[in-house]
């Protein structure tokens, strides 16, 4: 731990290893997660515009089971 640069933050302890992050990496991670959230909203809006949503994306609906193939 004493060998890591002073601007590195300890993130998680692993067995026989240490993980670190920097303020820049934390900022990048936040941007990536925000972009992922925006992507999912856009995808849901597109699916809504076509009149289709996956059953799991609608509150209170249960997932439908696919029929098994006829050859099994």
Biopython code that builds the backbone (N, CA, C, O; Angstrom):
import numpy as np
from Bio.PDB.StructureBuilder import StructureBuilder

atoms = [
    (1, "UNK", "N", (0.827, -1.186, 0.000)),
    (1, "UNK", "CA", (0.000, 0.000, 0.000)),
    (1, "UNK", "C", (0.871, 1.249, 0.000)),
    (1, "UNK", "O", (0.517, 2.246, -0.630)),
    (2, "UNK", "N", (1.971, 1.212, 0.676)),
    (2, "UNK", "CA", (2.836, 2.376, 0.753)),
    (2, "UNK", "C", (3.546, 2.670, -0.567)),
    (2, "UNK", "O", (4.149, 3.732, -0.719)),
    (3, "UNK", "N", (3.480, 1.739, -1.525)),
    (3, "UNK", "CA", (4.128, 1.947, -2.820)),
    (3, "UNK", "C", (3.212, 2.666, -3.816)),
    (3, "UNK", "O", (3.679, 3.149, -4.848)),
    (4, "UNK", "N", (1.931, 2.737, -3.517)),
    (4, "UNK", "CA", (0.979, 3.386, -4.427)),
    (4, "UNK", "C", (1.142, 4.901, -4.346)),
    (4, "UNK", "O", (1.424, 5.437, -3.274)),
    (5, "UNK", "N", (0.966, 5.598, -5.476)),
    (5, "UNK", "CA", (1.028, 7.063, -5.463)),
    (5, "UNK", "C", (-0.010, 7.646, -4.505)),
    (5, "UNK", "O", (-1.035, 7.018, -4.238)),
    (6, "UNK", "N", (0.251, 8.822, -4.000)),
    (6, "UNK", "CA", (-0.614, 9.420, -2.982)),
    (6, "UNK", "C", (-2.014, 9.756, -3.496)),
    (6, "UNK", "O", (-2.956, 9.821, -2.706)),
    (7, "UNK", "N", (-2.167, 9.972, -4.814)),
    (7, "UNK", "CA", (-3.495, 10.309, -5.344)),
    (7, "UNK", "C", (-4.323, 9.078, -5.677)),
    (7, "UNK", "O", (-5.440, 9.218, -6.175)),
    (8, "UNK", "N", (-3.819, 7.883, -5.422)),
    (8, "UNK", "CA", (-4.577, 6.658, -5.644)),
    (8, "UNK", "C", (-5.391, 6.351, -4.395)),
    (8, "UNK", "O", (-4.893, 6.450, -3.273)),
    (9, "UNK", "N", (-6.653, 5.975, -4.607)),
    (9, "UNK", "CA", (-7.527, 5.584, -3.501)),
    (9, "UNK", "C", (-7.679, 4.078, -3.509)),
    (9, "UNK", "O", (-7.872, 3.467, -4.560)),
    (10, "UNK", "N", (-7.592, 3.491, -2.347)),
    (10, "UNK", "CA", (-7.770, 2.051, -2.236)),
    (10, "UNK", "C", (-9.231, 1.738, -2.494)),
    (10, "UNK", "O", (-10.116, 2.322, -1.868)),
    (11, "UNK", "N", (-9.485, 0.824, -3.408)),
    (11, "UNK", "CA", (-10.859, 0.530, -3.812)),
    (11, "UNK", "C", (-11.385, -0.716, -3.115)),
    (11, "UNK", "O", (-12.472, -0.702, -2.538)),
    (12, "UNK", "N", (-10.624, -1.773, -3.170)),
    (12, "UNK", "CA", (-11.113, -3.041, -2.647)),
    (12, "UNK", "C", (-9.913, -3.914, -2.329)),
    (12, "UNK", "O", (-8.906, -3.885, -3.037)),
    (13, "UNK", "N", (-10.025, -4.682, -1.274)),
    (13, "UNK", "CA", (-8.964, -5.615, -0.924)),
    (13, "UNK", "C", (-9.321, -6.976, -1.498)),
    (13, "UNK", "O", (-10.440, -7.461, -1.333)),
    (14, "UNK", "N", (-8.374, -7.571, -2.161)),
    (14, "UNK", "CA", (-8.545, -8.919, -2.692)),
    (14, "UNK", "C", (-7.591, -9.846, -1.947)),
    (14, "UNK", "O", (-6.717, -9.376, -1.219)),
    (15, "UNK", "N", (-7.746, -11.127, -2.116)),
    (15, "UNK", "CA", (-6.824, -12.064, -1.506)),
    (15, "UNK", "C", (-5.451, -11.843, -2.133)),
    (15, "UNK", "O", (-5.283, -12.000, -3.343)),
    (16, "UNK", "N", (-4.499, -11.491, -1.334)),
    (16, "UNK", "CA", (-3.114, -11.261, -1.757)),
    (16, "UNK", "C", (-2.968, -10.157, -2.791)),
    (16, "UNK", "O", (-1.996, -10.162, -3.546)),
    (17, "UNK", "N", (-3.897, -9.212, -2.852)),
    (17, "UNK", "CA", (-3.798, -8.124, -3.833)),
    (17, "UNK", "C", (-4.581, -6.911, -3.345)),
    (17, "UNK", "O", (-5.451, -7.023, -2.481)),
    (18, "UNK", "N", (-4.267, -5.775, -3.899)),
    (18, "UNK", "CA", (-4.965, -4.531, -3.605)),
    (18, "UNK", "C", (-5.459, -3.930, -4.917)),
    (18, "UNK", "O", (-4.823, -4.090, -5.959)),
    (19, "UNK", "N", (-6.600, -3.235, -4.861)),
    (19, "UNK", "CA", (-7.116, -2.527, -6.035)),
    (19, "UNK", "C", (-7.182, -1.047, -5.694)),
    (19, "UNK", "O", (-7.517, -0.660, -4.574)),
    (20, "UNK", "N", (-6.854, -0.234, -6.684)),
    (20, "UNK", "CA", (-6.842, 1.205, -6.481)),
    (20, "UNK", "C", (-7.589, 1.910, -7.596)),
    (20, "UNK", "O", (-7.788, 1.358, -8.678)),
    (21, "UNK", "N", (-7.996, 3.128, -7.318)),
    (21, "UNK", "CA", (-8.649, 3.967, -8.313)),
    (21, "UNK", "C", (-8.123, 5.389, -8.142)),
    (21, "UNK", "O", (-7.492, 5.718, -7.138)),
    (22, "UNK", "N", (-8.389, 6.202, -9.120)),
    (22, "UNK", "CA", (-7.982, 7.606, -9.070)),
    (22, "UNK", "C", (-9.230, 8.469, -9.242)),
    (22, "UNK", "O", (-10.262, 7.975, -9.694)),
    (23, "UNK", "N", (-9.150, 9.724, -8.895)),
    (23, "UNK", "CA", (-10.306, 10.605, -9.120)),
    (23, "UNK", "C", (-10.743, 10.630, -10.590)),
    (23, "UNK", "O", (-11.935, 10.705, -10.886)),
    (24, "UNK", "N", (-9.775, 10.568, -11.500)),
    (24, "UNK", "CA", (-10.102, 10.566, -12.939)),
    (24, "UNK", "C", (-10.874, 9.312, -13.315)),
    (24, "UNK", "O", (-11.832, 9.376, -14.086)),
    (25, "UNK", "N", (-10.456, 8.162, -12.770)),
    (25, "UNK", "CA", (-11.171, 6.921, -13.069)),
    (25, "UNK", "C", (-12.574, 6.924, -12.478)),
    (25, "UNK", "O", (-13.510, 6.426, -13.102)),
    (26, "UNK", "N", (-12.727, 7.479, -11.284)),
    (26, "UNK", "CA", (-14.062, 7.576, -10.680)),
    (26, "UNK", "C", (-14.979, 8.431, -11.545)),
    (26, "UNK", "O", (-16.148, 8.098, -11.737)),
    (27, "UNK", "N", (-14.447, 9.530, -12.066)),
    (27, "UNK", "CA", (-15.240, 10.412, -12.926)),
    (27, "UNK", "C", (-15.628, 9.700, -14.220)),
    (27, "UNK", "O", (-16.766, 9.811, -14.678)),
    (28, "UNK", "N", (-14.687, 8.975, -14.802)),
    (28, "UNK", "CA", (-14.971, 8.231, -16.032)),
    (28, "UNK", "C", (-16.012, 7.148, -15.781)),
    (28, "UNK", "O", (-16.903, 6.937, -16.603)),
    (29, "UNK", "N", (-15.901, 6.464, -14.650)),
    (29, "UNK", "CA", (-16.877, 5.433, -14.310)),
    (29, "UNK", "C", (-18.280, 6.035, -14.186)),
    (29, "UNK", "O", (-19.255, 5.449, -14.657)),
    (30, "UNK", "N", (-18.375, 7.199, -13.557)),
    (30, "UNK", "CA", (-19.672, 7.858, -13.408)),
    (30, "UNK", "C", (-20.250, 8.226, -14.773)),
    (30, "UNK", "O", (-21.448, 8.057, -15.001)),
    (31, "UNK", "N", (-19.415, 8.727, -15.682)),
    (31, "UNK", "CA", (-19.881, 9.086, -17.024)),
    (31, "UNK", "C", (-20.371, 7.857, -17.781)),
    (31, "UNK", "O", (-21.394, 7.904, -18.463)),
    (32, "UNK", "N", (-19.639, 6.768, -17.656)),
    (32, "UNK", "CA", (-20.017, 5.526, -18.348)),
    (32, "UNK", "C", (-21.347, 5.006, -17.812)),
    (32, "UNK", "O", (-22.220, 4.613, -18.586)),
    (33, "UNK", "N", (-21.504, 5.003, -16.488)),
    (33, "UNK", "CA", (-22.760, 4.519, -15.907)),
    (33, "UNK", "C", (-23.928, 5.414, -16.287)),
    (33, "UNK", "O", (-25.031, 4.925, -16.534)),
    (34, "UNK", "N", (-23.696, 6.714, -16.335)),
    (34, "UNK", "CA", (-24.752, 7.646, -16.745)),
    (34, "UNK", "C", (-25.141, 7.415, -18.204)),
    (34, "UNK", "O", (-26.322, 7.440, -18.551)),
    (35, "UNK", "N", (-24.145, 7.191, -19.048)),
    (35, "UNK", "CA", (-24.425, 6.930, -20.464)),
    (35, "UNK", "C", (-25.203, 5.634, -20.631)),
    (35, "UNK", "O", (-26.095, 5.545, -21.475)),
    (36, "UNK", "N", (-24.868, 4.633, -19.829)),
    (36, "UNK", "CA", (-25.589, 3.362, -19.900)),
    (36, "UNK", "C", (-27.056, 3.557, -19.514)),
    (36, "UNK", "O", (-27.950, 3.013, -20.161)),
    (37, "UNK", "N", (-27.296, 4.329, -18.466)),
    (37, "UNK", "CA", (-28.673, 4.613, -18.057)),
    (37, "UNK", "C", (-29.439, 5.336, -19.161)),
    (37, "UNK", "O", (-30.586, 4.996, -19.451)),
    (38, "UNK", "N", (-28.801, 6.334, -19.778)),
    (38, "UNK", "CA", (-29.448, 7.068, -20.867)),
    (38, "UNK", "C", (-29.743, 6.149, -22.041)),
    (38, "UNK", "O", (-30.798, 6.253, -22.666)),
    (39, "UNK", "N", (-28.812, 5.245, -22.343)),
    (39, "UNK", "CA", (-29.004, 4.307, -23.438)),
    (39, "UNK", "C", (-30.226, 3.431, -23.195)),
    (39, "UNK", "O", (-31.014, 3.185, -24.108)),
    (40, "UNK", "N", (-30.377, 2.963, -21.963)),
    (40, "UNK", "CA", (-31.518, 2.108, -21.645)),
    (40, "UNK", "C", (-32.837, 2.862, -21.759)),
    (40, "UNK", "O", (-33.836, 2.300, -22.209)),
    (41, "UNK", "N", (-32.850, 4.122, -21.359)),
    (41, "UNK", "CA", (-34.065, 4.935, -21.496)),
    (41, "UNK", "C", (-34.411, 5.118, -22.969)),
    (41, "UNK", "O", (-35.571, 4.986, -23.360)),
    (42, "UNK", "N", (-33.410, 5.421, -23.780)),
    (42, "UNK", "CA", (-33.639, 5.601, -25.226)),
    (42, "UNK", "C", (-34.143, 4.304, -25.847)),
    (42, "UNK", "O", (-35.074, 4.311, -26.652)),
    (43, "UNK", "N", (-33.516, 3.185, -25.464)),
    (43, "UNK", "CA", (-33.930, 1.890, -26.010)),
    (43, "UNK", "C", (-35.385, 1.596, -25.631)),
    (43, "UNK", "O", (-36.165, 1.142, -26.468)),
    (44, "UNK", "N", (-35.748, 1.852, -24.371)),
    (44, "UNK", "CA", (-37.124, 1.622, -23.939)),
    (44, "UNK", "C", (-38.099, 2.503, -24.717)),
    (44, "UNK", "O", (-39.174, 2.047, -25.105)),
    (45, "UNK", "N", (-37.722, 3.774, -24.946)),
    (45, "UNK", "CA", (-38.589, 4.685, -25.694)),
    (45, "UNK", "C", (-38.772, 4.220, -27.138)),
    (45, "UNK", "O", (-39.865, 4.324, -27.696)),
    (46, "UNK", "N", (-37.707, 3.713, -27.733)),
    (46, "UNK", "CA", (-37.808, 3.194, -29.111)),
    (46, "UNK", "C", (-38.744, 1.994, -29.143)),
    (46, "UNK", "O", (-39.605, 1.895, -30.017)),
    (47, "UNK", "N", (-38.574, 1.083, -28.190)),
    (47, "UNK", "CA", (-39.441, -0.092, -28.157)),
    (47, "UNK", "C", (-40.893, 0.301, -27.924)),
    (47, "UNK", "O", (-41.798, -0.289, -28.514)),
    (48, "UNK", "N", (-41.119, 1.287, -27.075)),
    (48, "UNK", "CA", (-42.479, 1.779, -26.862)),
    (48, "UNK", "C", (-43.052, 2.351, -28.144)),
    (48, "UNK", "O", (-44.225, 2.135, -28.451)),
    (49, "UNK", "N", (-42.229, 3.086, -28.903)),
    (49, "UNK", "CA", (-42.726, 3.710, -30.132)),
    (49, "UNK", "C", (-43.143, 2.670, -31.165)),
    (49, "UNK", "O", (-43.996, 2.943, -32.010)),
    (50, "UNK", "N", (-42.543, 1.472, -31.102)),
    (50, "UNK", "CA", (-42.931, 0.393, -32.012)),
    (50, "UNK", "C", (-44.020, -0.484, -31.416)),
    (50, "UNK", "O", (-44.472, -1.441, -32.044)),
    (51, "UNK", "N", (-44.437, -0.153, -30.204)),
    (51, "UNK", "CA", (-45.506, -0.915, -29.568)),
    (51, "UNK", "C", (-45.048, -2.222, -28.966)),
    (51, "UNK", "O", (-45.856, -3.123, -28.738)),
    (52, "UNK", "N", (-43.767, -2.331, -28.710)),
    (52, "UNK", "CA", (-43.255, -3.561, -28.126)),
    (52, "UNK", "C", (-42.351, -3.246, -26.947)),
    (52, "UNK", "O", (-41.467, -2.394, -27.034)),
    (53, "UNK", "N", (-42.585, -3.942, -25.852)),
    (53, "UNK", "CA", (-41.687, -3.901, -24.707)),
    (53, "UNK", "C", (-41.508, -5.321, -24.220)),
    (53, "UNK", "O", (-42.450, -6.114, -24.242)),
    (54, "UNK", "N", (-40.318, -5.643, -23.784)),
    (54, "UNK", "CA", (-40.062, -6.962, -23.217)),
    (54, "UNK", "C", (-40.889, -7.083, -21.944)),
    (54, "UNK", "O", (-40.995, -6.111, -21.197)),
    (55, "UNK", "N", (-41.470, -8.233, -21.678)),
    (55, "UNK", "CA", (-42.346, -8.380, -20.513)),
    (55, "UNK", "C", (-41.705, -7.951, -19.197)),
    (55, "UNK", "O", (-42.409, -7.448, -18.322)),
    (56, "UNK", "N", (-40.397, -8.131, -19.026)),
    (56, "UNK", "CA", (-39.738, -7.751, -17.772)),
    (56, "UNK", "C", (-39.684, -6.240, -17.593)),
    (56, "UNK", "O", (-39.513, -5.764, -16.471)),
    (57, "UNK", "N", (-39.824, -5.483, -18.662)),
    (57, "UNK", "CA", (-39.705, -4.034, -18.552)),
    (57, "UNK", "C", (-41.024, -3.371, -18.157)),
    (57, "UNK", "O", (-41.063, -2.168, -17.898)),
    (58, "UNK", "N", (-42.095, -4.147, -18.113)),
    (58, "UNK", "CA", (-43.386, -3.593, -17.730)),
    (58, "UNK", "C", (-43.684, -3.976, -16.294)),
    (58, "UNK", "O", (-43.708, -5.162, -15.962)),
    (59, "UNK", "N", (-43.913, -2.991, -15.438)),
    (59, "UNK", "CA", (-44.163, -3.290, -14.024)),
    (59, "UNK", "C", (-45.355, -4.217, -13.838)),
    (59, "UNK", "O", (-46.393, -4.055, -14.480)),
    (60, "UNK", "N", (-45.190, -5.186, -12.956)),
    (60, "UNK", "CA", (-46.293, -6.077, -12.612)),
    (60, "UNK", "C", (-46.525, -7.216, -13.584)),
    (60, "UNK", "O", (-47.356, -8.082, -13.313)),
    (61, "UNK", "N", (-45.826, -7.249, -14.702)),
    (61, "UNK", "CA", (-46.048, -8.335, -15.653)),
    (61, "UNK", "C", (-45.108, -9.486, -15.346)),
    (61, "UNK", "O", (-44.013, -9.296, -14.816)),
    (62, "UNK", "N", (-45.554, -10.669, -15.684)),
    (62, "UNK", "CA", (-44.731, -11.844, -15.453)),
    (62, "UNK", "C", (-44.105, -12.275, -16.769)),
    (62, "UNK", "O", (-44.688, -12.129, -17.843)),
    (63, "UNK", "N", (-42.916, -12.803, -16.649)),
    (63, "UNK", "CA", (-42.197, -13.249, -17.844)),
    (63, "UNK", "C", (-42.870, -14.493, -18.406)),
    (63, "UNK", "O", (-43.199, -15.432, -17.681)),
    (64, "UNK", "N", (-43.062, -14.470, -19.703)),
    (64, "UNK", "CA", (-43.675, -15.611, -20.368)),
    (64, "UNK", "C", (-42.609, -16.626, -20.719)),
    (64, "UNK", "O", (-41.493, -16.278, -21.102)),
    (65, "UNK", "N", (-42.969, -17.857, -20.583)),
    (65, "UNK", "CA", (-42.050, -18.931, -20.919)),
    (65, "UNK", "C", (-42.165, -19.256, -22.398)),
    (65, "UNK", "O", (-43.261, -19.337, -22.953)),
    (66, "UNK", "N", (-41.015, -19.439, -23.022)),
    (66, "UNK", "CA", (-41.017, -19.815, -24.446)),
    (66, "UNK", "C", (-41.496, -21.247, -24.612)),
    (66, "UNK", "O", (-41.182, -22.108, -23.790)),
    (67, "UNK", "N", (-42.250, -21.507, -25.664)),
    (67, "UNK", "CA", (-42.647, -22.900, -25.907)),
    (67, "UNK", "C", (-41.420, -23.722, -26.305)),
    (67, "UNK", "O", (-40.514, -23.218, -26.969)),
    (68, "UNK", "N", (-41.401, -24.968, -25.900)),
    (68, "UNK", "CA", (-40.258, -25.815, -26.251)),
    (68, "UNK", "C", (-40.365, -26.181, -27.728)),
    (68, "UNK", "O", (-41.464, -26.302, -28.269)),
    (69, "UNK", "N", (-39.214, -26.356, -28.373)),
    (69, "UNK", "CA", (-39.226, -26.725, -29.796)),
    (69, "UNK", "C", (-39.913, -28.067, -30.000)),
    (69, "UNK", "O", (-39.880, -28.932, -29.124)),
    (70, "UNK", "N", (-40.529, -28.232, -31.149)),
    (70, "UNK", "CA", (-41.313, -29.435, -31.415)),
    (70, "UNK", "C", (-40.454, -30.679, -31.580)),
    (70, "UNK", "O", (-40.961, -31.795, -31.466)),
    (71, "UNK", "N", (-39.164, -30.509, -31.846)),
    (71, "UNK", "CA", (-38.323, -31.667, -32.090)),
    (71, "UNK", "C", (-37.777, -32.267, -30.797)),
    (71, "UNK", "O", (-37.068, -33.273, -30.850)),
    (72, "UNK", "N", (-38.085, -31.680, -29.636)),
    (72, "UNK", "CA", (-37.563, -32.249, -28.379)),
    (72, "UNK", "C", (-38.545, -33.166, -27.735)),
    (72, "UNK", "O", (-38.263, -33.726, -26.675)),
]
sb = StructureBuilder()
sb.init_structure("model")
sb.init_model(0)
sb.init_chain("A")
sb.init_seg("    ")
for serial, (resi, resn, name, xyz) in enumerate(atoms, 1):
    if name == "N":
        sb.init_residue(resn, " ", resi, " ")
    sb.init_atom(name, np.array(xyz, "f"), 0.0, 1.0, " ", f" {name:<3s}", serial, name[0])
structure = sb.get_structure()
